[in-house]
Amino acid sequence: MFIPHLFKETNEEEINHIIDTNPFGTLITTIGGKPIATHIPMLRRTIDGTNYITGHLAKENEQADAIVQEVEDALVIFQGPHAYVSSSWYESENVPTWNYQVVHVYGKLIPLTEEQLIEDLTILLQLFETGRRDAVLWETISEKTKQQVHGIIGFKLRIDKVEAASKLSQNRNDVDYRHIVAQLERGDEMERRVASEMKKRRT
């Protein structure tokens, strides 16, 4: 991923925050020269002291072959908040742009055992169901429903390399920066998230 030096994100805590708050990512692999992508929820986990990204696919998904084959060069993308920035928000004329945060994670795909897959599903349900009325947890669903686990394949992607960008108007002066934040705070939820990330860095 091309990342201008000014926008390169190196803070591990911030990178983890982007992943954890945007878990619906994209898994990309290449099979026979053909790129394949699947959009799925994934988790950042440490298993036996090694850092992984975990998730699962339908066994009927052709990308499941990449898991079985344990491909070495898989890519997972986590897209953080992003928003258009109008050049009308600047003190002087310049080009409009797009502010964003994104993380690319590269590594080897490894199949999960059935026990590991069930553990991963348990954690996934706990993460998204906790606090909900009538929460649906692995421990509470029927045995019949649990049998659907046989139709999916779990994976862990060993984290070999991470690239991250936080392009948040770092190249603008303080007046422009504050004006961009103010404009984004008047926008939709995504725009307000970008404004919040910008305020963490400069006010």
N, C-alpha and C positions, 0 to 999 in steps of 0.2 A: 504494500500500500504506500502510495506517495504521500508523505507528510512533511510539509514545510517545517523547519526547525522550530519556529515560533509556536506551532500548534501541536507539537509532539507531546503526548501525555505519558509521563514516566512515573507519576505517583501511583504506587501499587494500591493504596487504599482507594484512590479515586477510580482506578481501573476496575477493581473489584466492585465498587459501588455501581458503576455503569452496567456491569454484567448482572449483578444481583437485582437491580431495579428495572432491568429490561430483559427478562429471561426468555422471551419469545424470539429466538434467534434463527439463523439460517445455516444449515449444514451443507457444505459444498464438497463434492468429490469428483474425480474424473475416472471414468471407466472406459477403456478402449478409446481414449481420446475425446470422449464425450463428457462435457461438464453436466453434473446433475445437482440440483438443489432441493432441499426439503425445509419447510418452515415449521419449527416445532419448539415447544418449551424445553429448556435445558437448564441444568443446575451446575454451579461451581462447587465441587466437592474435593475433599482430601480423603483418599482411601489408602490405608497402609502407608501413610507418610508421603504419598505422591499426589500431586495436584491434577485433577481431571475436570473435564466438562462431561456431564452425563445426560443421557436422554434415551429415547426409544423411537422406533419406526414400525410401521406395519410390515410384516414379513413379505407381503405382496409388493411392497415398494421396491423398485429395481435398485435403489440405493442401499438396500439391505445387504446386497452382495459385497459392497465395500466394507461392511462391518465383518462379514464372514471371512473376507480375504485379508482383514487387518491391514488396510492400506496405510501407508506411512505418511501421506501428504494431504490429510483432510484439513479443511478450513471451516471454522465456525465464525459467523459475524453476529455481533450484538449491536444493534442500532440504538443509540441513546436519543435524547431529545434533539430536535432540529427545527429550524425556522428560517424563513426568508427574512433578509434584512434589506430594507429599501434604502437607496442612496439619498432619498429625500430626508433621511434622518441625520445626515451629516452636516457639519458646518459649511463645508465647501464641496463642490462637485467631485464625485468619484463614482466608481461602479457599484451596483448592488451586489449582494453576495448571499451566502447561505451559512448560517451558524449551525454547528452540529457536534455531537460526540459519538464516537464509534470505536469498537474494539474488534480486532481480528485475532483469533486464536488458532494456531497451527499445531498439528500433532498427529500421532498415530491412533487409529481407531482400533479398539479392542472390544470383543463381545463381552457382555455381562453374563454371568451365570444366572440361572433362574432365581436363586436366592438373592443375588445382588440386584437383579431387576426388581424383585418384589420390595426390597429395601428402598430402592430408588423411587418406586411408585408411592410407597408409604410416605417418604419425605416430601414428594411432590404434592400429594394430597394434603398433608399437614400444612404446607406452606400456603396453599391457596384456599383451603377450606376453614382453617382456624379463624374463629370469630364469626363465622356464618351461622345463621339459624339452621338447625338440622344438618350440620356439617356431614359431608360424605367422606368418611375415612376408610382406609384399607381394612381396619379392624371391624368396621360396621357393615360393609357390603356383603352380599350373599355369596355363598360358594359358587353359585351358578355364574354370577357376574365375574368372579375372580378367574373363572376358567378362560375368560377372554385374553388373559395374559399369554396364552399359547399362540395367539395370533400376532404377537409383536416380538421384536428383537431389541434388547437393550444394548447400549454401548457406553464405553467411557473413552473419551479422547484425551490421551496423555498430553498435557500442555508442554510442548517443546519450545514454542516461540509465541510472544505476544506483541502486537503492534496496536497502539491506541492513539487517537487524535481527539483533542478538545479544541475545536476552532470556535472561539468565543470572542471575536473582535479584539483580540490582544493587540492588534496593530493599529487600533484607533486611539486618538487622544482622549483624555478624561472627559471632556465635554461631550464628544460623540458617544463615548462609552455609556455615560449616564443617560443620554437621550435614547440610545438604542434599547437600554434596559427599560426605560419608561414606556416606550412604544410597545415593546413585547409584553409588558405587564398588562396592557390593555387588550391583549389578544386572547386566543383560545388557550386551552389547557396546555398544549404542547409548547406554544410560544411562552407561556408563563413559566414552564419548566426550564426553558433556555434562559430566561431572565434570572431565575433563581440560581442557576449554575454560574451565570456571569457575576451576580452579586456576591457569591462566595469568594470570588477572586479579586474584585475591585468594586468599590462603591462610589 
